[in-house]
Amino acid sequence: MRKMKIIPEGVRHALNEAVHIPKSRMKVWLKNKCDALDRKQRFRVVAVAFTVFMLTTLYIFGNACYRIGKGDAAKYRIEHIKPLDIPQNVKSDNLTPIADEL
């Protein structure tokens, strides 16, 4: 089976130049910077990144809880689902009750 080329060659080349090559270079640069750090510096970087992530998460969670408890829900009215009017005497030729088959 022949593989179809969906993306034209010129667009593929431009995409490679704009995205993939800088991304690869950035990976190599970041890996070299991380390898140059000693054990204590690596721990500090990870601890700072985790602390920033944790504080951001707690802020978002706290803000959401605050907005829920702020009282904006009072303007919404809860309505219960009303039962449907279903006729009880439905006769059909293609439906056979299970109790009659036994």
JOTAZI-V917817 format. One record per helix or strand of 3 or more residues. SS is the DSSP state (alpha for helix, beta for strand). FROM is the first residue (numbers start at 1). TO is the last residue. If there is no record, write none. Layout:
ss:SS from:FROM to:TO
ss:SS from:FROM to:TO
//
This chain:
ss:alpha from:9 to:36
ss:alpha from:39 to:69
ss:alpha from:72 to:75
ss:alpha from:98 to:101
//
